[in-house]
């Protein structure tokens, strides 16, 4: 039977390629524990996962944080919708596939581990994932698990619409009419006719747009992508793609855009609240990880946030500490701005004084 505290621990599979072209397995993208590096023989790893208590284990603290602060529906909570109570342990009901780092964006929350743009910017070269290597990984995944029970398959990048690994996997799904697909995309690429024709066979396809700000804030955070091009694609997809294709927005808040959440929310409410069938387009509110994590802010920034937002808002609930030492953050951003010939102070002028060092 599935794990009773999180069914992804017993029935979730996230496959991710590593820097040295190896394949890693985890239960989901929020897992903070060790990964299995040999998916051909992962019975011992799955047994360990099935014994984890997601309500108390530190490796599941991201979901605990999301639930405690009521920021979004956590992966743990979602697991009960995708894995039935009578599922057999280890059957693959939920899949996340991340086999390619090809990306045209250099998002400030990301890095060379998930973006070829970042690689080229930092090293003036790209470490490609060989076609044969990707195909071997796909074959290994499809031969190692039975996807006939899969209820949802998620494709992550890089930018998944720049690659064709998803098409190879989807062509091997025997009952597409029973499977939901999810793509997390930066919105800069309009899907090809071949991909759209394949999507029509599936029960549903959700396009999850990554939008972390509007206008110049979007351009800065998701450099070198351009807001006007992305929203044109978003509107076109919303208005023209087949009816089984749905939409959502993932808003990743970082220490710079947290203050400006109201701008994003106003744009969303005015321009991207409903699909053409009149159904509300959902959005996820997710704190960034790493050096831009907004859980720790300066006292002056917390004072601005408290003045602007009500005390039980998601913005305020995101913050856990006002003890940020901005020195490391400013060193990172200053180096980034010099390389890209940008200036964060002109993009986020209201909070520029909050990071004085």
Secondary structure in CASP SS format (residue, H / E / C, confidence):
PFRMAT SS
TARGET T0000
AUTHOR 0000-0000-0000
METHOD secondary structure of the structure
MODEL  1
X C 1.00
X C 1.00
X C 1.00
X C 1.00
X C 1.00
X C 1.00
X C 1.00
X H 1.00
X H 1.00
X H 1.00
X H 1.00
X E 1.00
X E 1.00
X E 1.00
X E 1.00
X E 1.00
X E 1.00
X C 1.00
X C 1.00
X C 1.00
X C 1.00
X C 1.00
X E 1.00
X E 1.00
X E 1.00
X E 1.00
X C 1.00
X C 1.00
X C 1.00
X C 1.00
X C 1.00
X C 1.00
X C 1.00
X C 1.00
X C 1.00
X E 1.00
X C 1.00
X C 1.00
X H 1.00
X H 1.00
X H 1.00
X C 1.00
X H 1.00
X H 1.00
X H 1.00
X H 1.00
X H 1.00
X H 1.00
X H 1.00
X H 1.00
X C 1.00
X C 1.00
X C 1.00
X C 1.00
X C 1.00
X C 1.00
X C 1.00
X H 1.00
X H 1.00
X H 1.00
X H 1.00
X H 1.00
X H 1.00
X H 1.00
X H 1.00
X H 1.00
X H 1.00
X H 1.00
X H 1.00
X C 1.00
X C 1.00
X C 1.00
X C 1.00
X C 1.00
X H 1.00
X H 1.00
X H 1.00
X H 1.00
X H 1.00
X H 1.00
X H 1.00
X H 1.00
X C 1.00
X C 1.00
X C 1.00
X C 1.00
X C 1.00
X C 1.00
X C 1.00
X C 1.00
X C 1.00
X C 1.00
X C 1.00
X E 1.00
X E 1.00
X E 1.00
X E 1.00
X E 1.00
X C 1.00
X C 1.00
X C 1.00
X C 1.00
X C 1.00
X C 1.00
X C 1.00
X C 1.00
X C 1.00
X C 1.00
X C 1.00
X C 1.00
X C 1.00
X C 1.00
X C 1.00
X C 1.00
X C 1.00
X H 1.00
X H 1.00
X H 1.00
X H 1.00
X H 1.00
X H 1.00
X H 1.00
X H 1.00
X C 1.00
X C 1.00
X C 1.00
X C 1.00
X C 1.00
X C 1.00
X C 1.00
X H 1.00
X H 1.00
X H 1.00
X H 1.00
X H 1.00
X H 1.00
X H 1.00
X H 1.00
X H 1.00
X H 1.00
X H 1.00
X H 1.00
X H 1.00
X H 1.00
X C 1.00
X C 1.00
X H 1.00
X H 1.00
X H 1.00
X C 1.00
X C 1.00
X E 1.00
X E 1.00
X E 1.00
X E 1.00
X C 1.00
X C 1.00
X C 1.00
X C 1.00
X H 1.00
X H 1.00
X H 1.00
X C 1.00
X C 1.00
X H 1.00
X H 1.00
X H 1.00
X H 1.00
X H 1.00
X H 1.00
X C 1.00
X C 1.00
X C 1.00
X C 1.00
X C 1.00
X H 1.00
X H 1.00
X H 1.00
X C 1.00
X E 1.00
X E 1.00
X E 1.00
X E 1.00
X E 1.00
X E 1.00
X C 1.00
X C 1.00
X C 1.00
X C 1.00
X C 1.00
X C 1.00
X C 1.00
X H 1.00
X H 1.00
X H 1.00
X H 1.00
X H 1.00
X H 1.00
X H 1.00
X C 1.00
X C 1.00
X C 1.00
X C 1.00
X E 1.00
X E 1.00
X E 1.00
X E 1.00
X E 1.00
X E 1.00
X E 1.00
X C 1.00
X C 1.00
X C 1.00
X C 1.00
X C 1.00
X H 1.00
X H 1.00
X H 1.00
X H 1.00
X H 1.00
X H 1.00
X C 1.00
X C 1.00
X C 1.00
X C 1.00
X C 1.00
X H 1.00
X H 1.00
X H 1.00
X H 1.00
X H 1.00
X H 1.00
X H 1.00
X H 1.00
X H 1.00
X H 1.00
X H 1.00
X H 1.00
X H 1.00
X H 1.00
X C 1.00
X C 1.00
X C 1.00
X C 1.00
X E 1.00
X E 1.00
X E 1.00
X E 1.00
X E 1.00
X E 1.00
X E 1.00
X E 1.00
X E 1.00
X C 1.00
X C 1.00
X C 1.00
X C 1.00
X H 1.00
X H 1.00
X H 1.00
X H 1.00
X H 1.00
X H 1.00
X H 1.00
X H 1.00
X H 1.00
X H 1.00
X H 1.00
X H 1.00
X H 1.00
X H 1.00
X C 1.00
X C 1.00
X E 1.00
X C 1.00
X C 1.00
X C 1.00
X C 1.00
X C 1.00
X E 1.00
X C 1.00
X E 1.00
X E 1.00
X E 1.00
X E 1.00
X E 1.00
X E 1.00
X C 1.00
X C 1.00
X H 1.00
X H 1.00
X H 1.00
X C 1.00
X C 1.00
X C 1.00
X E 1.00
X C 1.00
X C 1.00
X H 1.00
X H 1.00
X H 1.00
X H 1.00
X H 1.00
X H 1.00
X H 1.00
X H 1.00
X H 1.00
X H 1.00
X C 1.00
X C 1.00
X C 1.00
X C 1.00
X C 1.00
X H 1.00
X H 1.00
X H 1.00
X H 1.00
X H 1.00
X C 1.00
X C 1.00
X E 1.00
X C 1.00
X C 1.00
X C 1.00
X C 1.00
X C 1.00
X H 1.00
X H 1.00
X H 1.00
X H 1.00
X H 1.00
X H 1.00
X H 1.00
X H 1.00
X H 1.00
X H 1.00
X H 1.00
X H 1.00
X H 1.00
X H 1.00
X C 1.00
X C 1.00
X C 1.00
X H 1.00
X H 1.00
X H 1.00
X H 1.00
X C 1.00
X H 1.00
X H 1.00
X H 1.00
X H 1.00
X H 1.00
X H 1.00
X H 1.00
X C 1.00
X C 1.00
END
